[in-house]
Amino acid sequence: MRHHSLTLMVAPHPDDEVLGAGIWMYRQPSECVHIVHLTDGSPRDLKDAERLGFATRQAYAAVRRREFFGALEVLEIPPSRCTAFGVADQEAFLNLTTIIDRLASLVSQLCPDRILSPAYEGGHPDHDAAAFAVAVLRNRRPDFDHLEFPLYHSDKDGQMVTGQFLAAPFPIPEEVLKLSPAERNLKSAMLACFRTQQEILSRFSLECERFRIAPAYDFTLPPHAGPLLYERWGWSIHGAAWREQARRALLLKVPARDLLLSTPGTTD
């Protein structure tokens, strides 16, 4: 008999779980949190790996996994409560149906009361893939709550906005978890474990963590007007290609009667 509700954290990369919800997870009983990583955090093009001194994609991925386990010790979550799908970084959108199937199997096994994922915000294609996969699963079996947290997106001037949800046309209640000084120190210590990611992690505030019930996004539409952040960064991935993969996965995974999804930032 379960005495505490179970949370499944769906993280696109090692470090996203701490960045978005490190203290939220710290406040939960450690046996009631399970973490799944969709990717190994290592892109196939080797630009990040070589810049950091790694000769192979596998070597970089292994270090990112070790960094995660270091942060995990602070949370006191055992490695047995962690699952890795092993998709290459930036390629989750090319593997949406497989990710959905594997995630569905994990959810059937764990029966979580809630699933946490990043929001659909156009900052990173893997973040959006995590939001999409959980949304499809929630549509299929509405027996868990889907909570989302913001990571980063582009503002109208192309600047990176961190830790804030995109503005919505209708108000959506947010839970703002304010961190105590001790918790800010704790989260800083966890993030320091991710030595290879300090350049981007340093852009985030440690003041609070934000959550809300995930709205019913239309993933065939962009999350906001104008270029997405990863398009502005000059990646080879374009939002239109991402949305085409989402459209194909929806046709495969969602019954036709359920394909009428509302626009980003609105609720059912």
CORRAKA-V507773 format. One record per residue. N is the residue number from 1. PSI is psi as a letter, one per 40 degrees, with the letter a starting at -180 (none if undefined). OMEGA is omega in whole degrees, -180 to 180 (none if undefined). Layout:
n->N psi->PSI omega->OMEGA
n->N psi->PSI omega->OMEGA
This chain:
n->1 psi->h omega->-177
n->2 psi->h omega->-180
n->3 psi->d omega->179
n->4 psi->i omega->178
n->5 psi->i omega->-177
n->6 psi->h omega->178
n->7 psi->h omega->172
n->8 psi->h omega->176
n->9 psi->h omega->178
n->10 psi->h omega->-176
n->11 psi->h omega->178
n->12 psi->d omega->-177
n->13 psi->i omega->170
n->14 psi->h omega->179
n->15 psi->d omega->-180
n->16 psi->d omega->-179
n->17 psi->d omega->178
n->18 psi->d omega->-178
n->19 psi->d omega->-177
n->20 psi->d omega->-171
n->21 psi->f omega->-177
n->22 psi->d omega->-178
n->23 psi->d omega->174
n->24 psi->d omega->179
n->25 psi->d omega->180
n->26 psi->d omega->-179
n->27 psi->e omega->179
n->28 psi->i omega->171
n->29 psi->h omega->-173
n->30 psi->d omega->-179
n->31 psi->e omega->-177
n->32 psi->e omega->178
n->33 psi->h omega->173
n->34 psi->h omega->-177
n->35 psi->h omega->174
n->36 psi->h omega->175
n->37 psi->h omega->179
n->38 psi->d omega->-179
n->39 psi->i omega->179
n->40 psi->e omega->177
n->41 psi->e omega->-176
n->42 psi->h omega->-180
n->43 psi->i omega->-177
n->44 psi->d omega->-175
n->45 psi->e omega->174
n->46 psi->e omega->-180
n->47 psi->d omega->180
n->48 psi->d omega->-178
n->49 psi->d omega->-177
n->50 psi->d omega->178
n->51 psi->d omega->-179
n->52 psi->e omega->175
n->53 psi->e omega->179
n->54 psi->h omega->-176
n->55 psi->d omega->-177
n->56 psi->i omega->177
n->57 psi->d omega->-178
n->58 psi->d omega->180
n->59 psi->d omega->178
n->60 psi->d omega->179
n->61 psi->d omega->-179
n->62 psi->d omega->178
n->63 psi->d omega->179
n->64 psi->d omega->177
n->65 psi->d omega->178
n->66 psi->d omega->177
n->67 psi->d omega->178
n->68 psi->d omega->-180
n->69 psi->d omega->175
n->70 psi->d omega->177
n->71 psi->d omega->-179
n->72 psi->d omega->178
n->73 psi->d omega->178
n->74 psi->d omega->179
n->75 psi->e omega->-178
n->76 psi->f omega->173
n->77 psi->h omega->-177
n->78 psi->i omega->178
n->79 psi->d omega->179
n->80 psi->e omega->179
n->81 psi->f omega->-180
n->82 psi->h omega->180
n->83 psi->i omega->178
n->84 psi->h omega->178
n->85 psi->d omega->172
n->86 psi->e omega->175
n->87 psi->i omega->177
n->88 psi->i omega->176
n->89 psi->h omega->180
n->90 psi->e omega->-178
n->91 psi->e omega->180
n->92 psi->d omega->-178
n->93 psi->d omega->177
n->94 psi->e omega->-176
n->95 psi->f omega->-172
n->96 psi->d omega->-177
n->97 psi->d omega->177
n->98 psi->d omega->179
n->99 psi->d omega->179
n->100 psi->d omega->180
n->101 psi->d omega->-179
n->102 psi->d omega->178
n->103 psi->d omega->178
n->104 psi->d omega->178
n->105 psi->d omega->179
n->106 psi->d omega->179
n->107 psi->d omega->177
n->108 psi->d omega->180
n->109 psi->d omega->-173
n->110 psi->d omega->-175
n->111 psi->f omega->-178
n->112 psi->i omega->175
n->113 psi->d omega->178
n->114 psi->i omega->174
n->115 psi->h omega->176
n->116 psi->i omega->176
n->117 psi->i omega->171
n->118 psi->i omega->176
n->119 psi->i omega->173
n->120 psi->h omega->-172
n->121 psi->e omega->174
n->122 psi->e omega->178
n->123 psi->d omega->-179
n->124 psi->h omega->-178
n->125 psi->d omega->178
n->126 psi->d omega->176
n->127 psi->d omega->-179
n->128 psi->d omega->178
n->129 psi->d omega->177
n->130 psi->d omega->177
n->131 psi->d omega->-179
n->132 psi->d omega->-176
n->133 psi->d omega->180
n->134 psi->d omega->179
n->135 psi->d omega->178
n->136 psi->d omega->180
n->137 psi->d omega->178
n->138 psi->d omega->177
n->139 psi->d omega->-177
n->140 psi->d omega->-176
n->141 psi->g omega->-175
n->142 psi->f omega->-180
n->143 psi->e omega->174
n->144 psi->i omega->174
n->145 psi->h omega->177
n->146 psi->h omega->176
n->147 psi->i omega->179
n->148 psi->i omega->177
n->149 psi->i omega->180
n->150 psi->i omega->171
n->151 psi->c omega->176
n->152 psi->i omega->178
n->153 psi->i omega->180
n->154 psi->i omega->169
n->155 psi->a omega->-175
n->156 psi->e omega->179
n->157 psi->e omega->178
n->158 psi->e omega->179
n->159 psi->i omega->-179
n->160 psi->h omega->177
n->161 psi->h omega->-177
n->162 psi->i omega->171
n->163 psi->e omega->180
n->164 psi->h omega->176
n->165 psi->i omega->170
n->166 psi->i omega->176
n->167 psi->h omega->-179
n->168 psi->i omega->179
n->169 psi->d omega->177
n->170 psi->i omega->-178
n->171 psi->h omega->175
n->172 psi->h omega->-177
n->173 psi->h omega->177
n->174 psi->i omega->167
n->175 psi->h omega->179
n->176 psi->h omega->-179
n->177 psi->h omega->-179
n->178 psi->h omega->-176
n->179 psi->h omega->174
n->180 psi->i omega->176
n->181 psi->d omega->179
n->182 psi->d omega->180
n->183 psi->d omega->176
n->184 psi->d omega->177
n->185 psi->d omega->-180
n->186 psi->d omega->180
n->187 psi->d omega->176
n->188 psi->d omega->179
n->189 psi->d omega->178
n->190 psi->d omega->-179
n->191 psi->d omega->178
n->192 psi->d omega->177
n->193 psi->d omega->-178
n->194 psi->g omega->-174
n->195 psi->d omega->-177
n->196 psi->e omega->-173
n->197 psi->e omega->-172
n->198 psi->d omega->-178
n->199 psi->d omega->-178
n->200 psi->d omega->-178
n->201 psi->d omega->-179
n->202 psi->e omega->-179
n->203 psi->e omega->-175
n->204 psi->i omega->175
n->205 psi->i omega->177
n->206 psi->e omega->-175
n->207 psi->d omega->-175
n->208 psi->i omega->171
n->209 psi->i omega->-175
n->210 psi->i omega->-179
n->211 psi->i omega->172
n->212 psi->i omega->172
n->213 psi->h omega->-178
n->214 psi->h omega->176
n->215 psi->i omega->180
n->216 psi->g omega->-178
n->217 psi->i omega->164
n->218 psi->h omega->-175
n->219 psi->e omega->174
n->220 psi->e omega->176
n->221 psi->i omega->177
n->222 psi->i omega->-178
n->223 psi->d omega->177
n->224 psi->i omega->178
n->225 psi->i omega->177
n->226 psi->i omega->-178
n->227 psi->i omega->175
n->228 psi->i omega->-175
n->229 psi->d omega->-178
n->230 psi->d omega->172
n->231 psi->d omega->178
n->232 psi->d omega->180
n->233 psi->e omega->176
n->234 psi->f omega->177
n->235 psi->i omega->180
n->236 psi->e omega->-179
n->237 psi->h omega->177
n->238 psi->i omega->-178
n->239 psi->d omega->-180
n->240 psi->d omega->178
n->241 psi->d omega->177
n->242 psi->d omega->-176
n->243 psi->d omega->176
n->244 psi->d omega->176
n->245 psi->d omega->178
n->246 psi->d omega->179
n->247 psi->d omega->-180
n->248 psi->d omega->-180
n->249 psi->d omega->178
n->250 psi->d omega->180
n->251 psi->d omega->-180
n->252 psi->d omega->-167
n->253 psi->e omega->-175
n->254 psi->h omega->177
n->255 psi->i omega->-175
n->256 psi->d omega->-178
n->257 psi->e omega->-177
n->258 psi->e omega->-175
n->259 psi->e omega->179
n->260 psi->g omega->-179
n->261 psi->i omega->-179
n->262 psi->i omega->-178
n->263 psi->i omega->-179
n->264 psi->h omega->177
n->265 psi->e omega->177
n->266 psi->i omega->180
n->267 psi->i omega->179
n->268 psi->none omega->none
